[in-house]
Structures are given as C-alpha cells and as structure tokens.
Amino acid sequence: MESRVGAGTTISIYLPRVEESGEKAATRKEIGHLPGGSETILYVEDESTVRSLTAHVLRRLGYTVLEAGDGRQAR
C-alpha cells in the first residue's frame, strides 16, 4: 500500500496465476467460503455500476459500506 498526502492511496493486489482454462474453472462446483467481517469500509469508485455492485457484495459479507463517487465525496 502506498499513500501520499494530496495524491491518495494505491493498493496493489497480486493474484496467483491459474494454470487451468477458463472453461474448466467455470465447471468446477467447489466454491470456497468468502470471509466476512463487521468493519466499516469507505469505498471510493467513480464508476457507479462498479461501486454499487462491489458495495452490495461487501454488505452481504457483513461489512458496513460508506460509498463515495470521488475523493471530495469521501471527505
């Protein structure tokens, strides 16, 4: 995570490489448990559709989500 005053915060997420094809992965029936929480998350995303969907998923996992469309709304 990198954070600079006046420039915001950048969080990098590194996902493992998957060796199987998308078709094979899509047919797998085993679905892992998604961890939930009770924390409050300030979620800032300028694309309203992405923001709405992500906030919905986070709420279903038990989080309280504060949504903002940009940095000014997040203050």
Backbone as JSON Lines, residues from 0, in Angstrom:
{"i":0,"aa":"M","n":[0.85,-1.17,0.0],"ca":[0.0,0.0,0.0],"c":[0.89,1.23,0.0]}
{"i":1,"aa":"E","n":[0.53,2.19,-0.79],"ca":[1.27,3.44,-0.85],"c":[0.28,4.59,-0.68]}
{"i":2,"aa":"S","n":[0.58,5.52,0.2],"ca":[-0.31,6.63,0.45],"c":[0.51,7.92,0.51]}
{"i":3,"aa":"R","n":[0.03,8.94,-0.22],"ca":[0.7,10.25,-0.21],"c":[-0.35,11.34,-0.03]}
{"i":4,"aa":"V","n":[-0.05,12.29,0.82],"ca":[-0.96,13.41,1.05],"c":[-1.19,14.14,-0.26]}
{"i":5,"aa":"G","n":[-2.44,14.37,-0.58],"ca":[-2.8,15.09,-1.8],"c":[-2.84,14.22,-3.05]}
{"i":6,"aa":"A","n":[-2.32,13.0,-2.96],"ca":[-2.3,12.12,-4.13],"c":[-3.17,10.88,-3.93]}
{"i":7,"aa":"G","n":[-3.55,10.58,-2.69],"ca":[-4.39,9.42,-2.43],"c":[-3.6,8.18,-2.07]}
{"i":8,"aa":"T","n":[-4.29,7.06,-2.08],"ca":[-3.7,5.79,-1.7],"c":[-3.83,4.8,-2.84]}
{"i":9,"aa":"T","n":[-2.78,4.04,-3.08],"ca":[-2.79,2.98,-4.09],"c":[-2.58,1.66,-3.37]}
{"i":10,"aa":"I","n":[-3.49,0.74,-3.61],"ca":[-3.38,-0.6,-3.04],"c":[-3.21,-1.58,-4.19]}
{"i":11,"aa":"S","n":[-2.16,-2.38,-4.14],"ca":[-1.91,-3.37,-5.18],"c":[-2.3,-4.74,-4.65]}
{"i":12,"aa":"I","n":[-3.03,-5.49,-5.47],"ca":[-3.45,-6.84,-5.11],"c":[-2.84,-7.78,-6.13]}
{"i":13,"aa":"Y","n":[-2.11,-8.76,-5.66],"ca":[-1.47,-9.73,-6.54],"c":[-2.21,-11.06,-6.42]}
{"i":14,"aa":"L","n":[-2.74,-11.55,-7.54],"ca":[-3.48,-12.8,-7.56],"c":[-2.6,-13.91,-8.13]}
{"i":15,"aa":"P","n":[-2.78,-15.14,-7.65],"ca":[-1.96,-16.23,-8.17],"c":[-2.35,-16.58,-9.61]}
{"i":16,"aa":"R","n":[-1.38,-17.06,-10.35],"ca":[-1.62,-17.49,-11.72],"c":[-2.41,-18.79,-11.69]}
{"i":17,"aa":"V","n":[-3.39,-18.93,-12.59],"ca":[-4.19,-20.14,-12.68],"c":[-3.79,-20.86,-13.95]}
{"i":18,"aa":"E","n":[-3.47,-22.14,-13.81],"ca":[-2.99,-22.92,-14.95],"c":[-4.11,-23.55,-15.77]}
{"i":19,"aa":"E","n":[-5.33,-23.66,-15.22],"ca":[-6.4,-24.31,-15.96],"c":[-7.15,-23.31,-16.82]}
{"i":20,"aa":"S","n":[-7.81,-23.8,-17.86],"ca":[-8.54,-22.93,-18.77],"c":[-9.77,-22.36,-18.09]}
{"i":21,"aa":"G","n":[-10.29,-21.27,-18.62],"ca":[-11.49,-20.66,-18.07],"c":[-12.68,-21.59,-18.1]}
{"i":22,"aa":"E","n":[-12.78,-22.41,-19.15],"ca":[-13.9,-23.34,-19.27],"c":[-13.85,-24.38,-18.15]}
{"i":23,"aa":"K","n":[-12.68,-24.93,-17.91],"ca":[-12.53,-25.93,-16.85],"c":[-12.81,-25.32,-15.48]}
{"i":24,"aa":"A","n":[-12.31,-24.11,-15.27],"ca":[-12.54,-23.43,-13.99],"c":[-14.01,-23.13,-13.79]}
{"i":25,"aa":"A","n":[-14.73,-22.79,-14.85],"ca":[-16.14,-22.44,-14.76],"c":[-17.01,-23.64,-14.4]}
{"i":26,"aa":"T","n":[-16.57,-24.85,-14.75],"ca":[-17.37,-26.03,-14.47],"c":[-17.11,-26.6,-13.08]}
{"i":27,"aa":"R","n":[-16.12,-26.1,-12.39],"ca":[-15.81,-26.58,-11.05],"c":[-16.96,-26.21,-10.12]}
{"i":28,"aa":"K","n":[-17.42,-27.16,-9.32],"ca":[-18.56,-26.92,-8.44],"c":[-18.14,-26.46,-7.05]}
{"i":29,"aa":"E","n":[-16.89,-26.68,-6.71],"ca":[-16.42,-26.32,-5.38],"c":[-16.22,-24.81,-5.3]}
{"i":30,"aa":"I","n":[-16.9,-24.18,-4.37],"ca":[-16.77,-22.74,-4.18],"c":[-16.28,-22.51,-2.76]}
{"i":31,"aa":"G","n":[-15.19,-21.78,-2.65],"ca":[-14.63,-21.52,-1.33],"c":[-15.48,-20.55,-0.54]}
{"i":32,"aa":"H","n":[-15.31,-20.59,0.76],"ca":[-16.03,-19.69,1.66],"c":[-15.4,-18.3,1.59]}
{"i":33,"aa":"L","n":[-16.22,-17.28,1.41],"ca":[-15.72,-15.91,1.42],"c":[-15.74,-15.39,2.84]}
{"i":34,"aa":"P","n":[-14.61,-14.92,3.33],"ca":[-14.6,-14.4,4.69],"c":[-15.38,-13.1,4.78]}
{"i":35,"aa":"G","n":[-16.02,-12.88,5.87],"ca":[-16.76,-11.66,6.09],"c":[-16.16,-10.88,7.24]}
{"i":36,"aa":"G","n":[-16.8,-9.81,7.57],"ca":[-16.31,-9.01,8.68],"c":[-17.39,-8.08,9.18]}
{"i":37,"aa":"S","n":[-17.05,-7.3,10.17],"ca":[-18.01,-6.35,10.73],"c":[-17.46,-4.93,10.68]}
{"i":38,"aa":"E","n":[-16.33,-4.76,10.02],"ca":[-15.7,-3.44,9.94],"c":[-16.49,-2.51,9.01]}
{"i":39,"aa":"T","n":[-16.16,-1.23,9.1],"ca":[-16.72,-0.23,8.19],"c":[-15.68,0.09,7.14]}
{"i":40,"aa":"I","n":[-16.11,0.09,5.88],"ca":[-15.22,0.33,4.74],"c":[-15.68,1.59,4.02]}
{"i":41,"aa":"L","n":[-14.75,2.5,3.77],"ca":[-15.01,3.64,2.91],"c":[-14.59,3.23,1.51]}
{"i":42,"aa":"Y","n":[-15.55,3.08,0.61],"ca":[-15.29,2.59,-0.73],"c":[-15.48,3.73,-1.73]}
{"i":43,"aa":"V","n":[-14.41,4.11,-2.4],"ca":[-14.45,5.21,-3.36],"c":[-14.23,4.65,-4.76]}
{"i":44,"aa":"E","n":[-15.2,4.87,-5.63],"ca":[-15.13,4.39,-7.02],"c":[-15.95,5.34,-7.87]}
{"i":45,"aa":"D","n":[-15.36,5.83,-8.96],"ca":[-16.09,6.8,-9.78],"c":[-17.09,6.17,-10.73]}
{"i":46,"aa":"E","n":[-16.97,4.89,-11.02],"ca":[-17.92,4.2,-11.88],"c":[-19.08,3.68,-11.03]}
{"i":47,"aa":"S","n":[-20.26,4.27,-11.19],"ca":[-21.37,3.97,-10.29],"c":[-21.8,2.51,-10.32]}
{"i":48,"aa":"T","n":[-21.77,1.87,-11.47],"ca":[-22.17,0.46,-11.55],"c":[-21.21,-0.43,-10.78]}
{"i":49,"aa":"V","n":[-19.92,-0.19,-10.95],"ca":[-18.9,-0.97,-10.22],"c":[-19.03,-0.71,-8.73]}
{"i":50,"aa":"R","n":[-19.21,0.56,-8.36],"ca":[-19.33,0.93,-6.95],"c":[-20.55,0.25,-6.31]}
{"i":51,"aa":"S","n":[-21.67,0.27,-6.99],"ca":[-22.9,-0.33,-6.47],"c":[-22.77,-1.83,-6.29]}
{"i":52,"aa":"L","n":[-22.22,-2.52,-7.28],"ca":[-22.07,-3.97,-7.2],"c":[-21.1,-4.36,-6.09]}
{"i":53,"aa":"T","n":[-19.96,-3.7,-6.04],"ca":[-18.97,-4.02,-5.02],"c":[-19.5,-3.76,-3.62]}
{"i":54,"aa":"A","n":[-20.18,-2.63,-3.44],"ca":[-20.75,-2.3,-2.14],"c":[-21.79,-3.34,-1.73]}
{"i":55,"aa":"H","n":[-22.58,-3.79,-2.68],"ca":[-23.6,-4.82,-2.41],"c":[-22.94,-6.1,-1.91]}
{"i":56,"aa":"V","n":[-21.9,-6.55,-2.59],"ca":[-21.19,-7.78,-2.19],"c":[-20.59,-7.62,-0.8]}
{"i":57,"aa":"L","n":[-19.94,-6.48,-0.56],"ca":[-19.34,-6.24,0.76],"c":[-20.39,-6.24,1.87]}
{"i":58,"aa":"R","n":[-21.54,-5.64,1.61],"ca":[-22.61,-5.63,2.61],"c":[-23.12,-7.03,2.89]}
{"i":59,"aa":"R","n":[-23.24,-7.84,1.85],"ca":[-23.69,-9.24,2.03],"c":[-22.69,-10.03,2.88]}
{"i":60,"aa":"L","n":[-21.43,-9.61,2.87],"ca":[-20.4,-10.27,3.66],"c":[-20.33,-9.72,5.09]}
{"i":61,"aa":"G","n":[-21.22,-8.77,5.41],"ca":[-21.31,-8.28,6.78],"c":[-20.67,-6.93,7.04]}
{"i":62,"aa":"Y","n":[-20.04,-6.34,6.04],"ca":[-19.38,-5.06,6.24],"c":[-20.37,-3.91,6.16]}
{"i":63,"aa":"T","n":[-20.08,-2.83,6.86],"ca":[-20.79,-1.57,6.68],"c":[-20.01,-0.8,5.63]}
{"i":64,"aa":"V","n":[-20.69,-0.36,4.57],"ca":[-20.0,0.28,3.45],"c":[-20.47,1.72,3.3]}
{"i":65,"aa":"L","n":[-19.51,2.64,3.33],"ca":[-19.76,4.04,3.04],"c":[-19.28,4.26,1.61]}
{"i":66,"aa":"E","n":[-20.17,4.68,0.73],"ca":[-19.82,4.84,-0.68],"c":[-19.56,6.3,-1.03]}
{"i":67,"aa":"A","n":[-18.59,6.5,-1.92],"ca":[-18.3,7.83,-2.44],"c":[-17.89,7.68,-3.9]}
{"i":68,"aa":"G","n":[-18.31,8.66,-4.71],"ca":[-18.02,8.64,-6.14],"c":[-16.69,9.27,-6.49]}
{"i":69,"aa":"D","n":[-16.1,10.02,-5.55],"ca":[-14.8,10.63,-5.78],"c":[-14.2,11.05,-4.44]}
{"i":70,"aa":"G","n":[-13.01,11.58,-4.48],"ca":[-12.32,11.98,-3.26],"c":[-13.03,13.05,-2.47]}
{"i":71,"aa":"R","n":[-13.67,13.97,-3.16],"ca":[-14.39,15.04,-2.45],"c":[-15.56,14.5,-1.66]}
{"i":72,"aa":"Q","n":[-16.29,13.56,-2.26],"ca":[-17.42,12.95,-1.55],"c":[-16.94,12.11,-0.38]}
{"i":73,"aa":"A","n":[-15.73,11.6,-0.47],"ca":[-15.2,10.72,0.58],"c":[-14.74,11.49,1.81]}
{"i":74,"aa":"R","n":[-14.55,12.79,1.71],"ca":[-14.05,13.56,2.85],"c":[-15.03,13.63,3.98]}
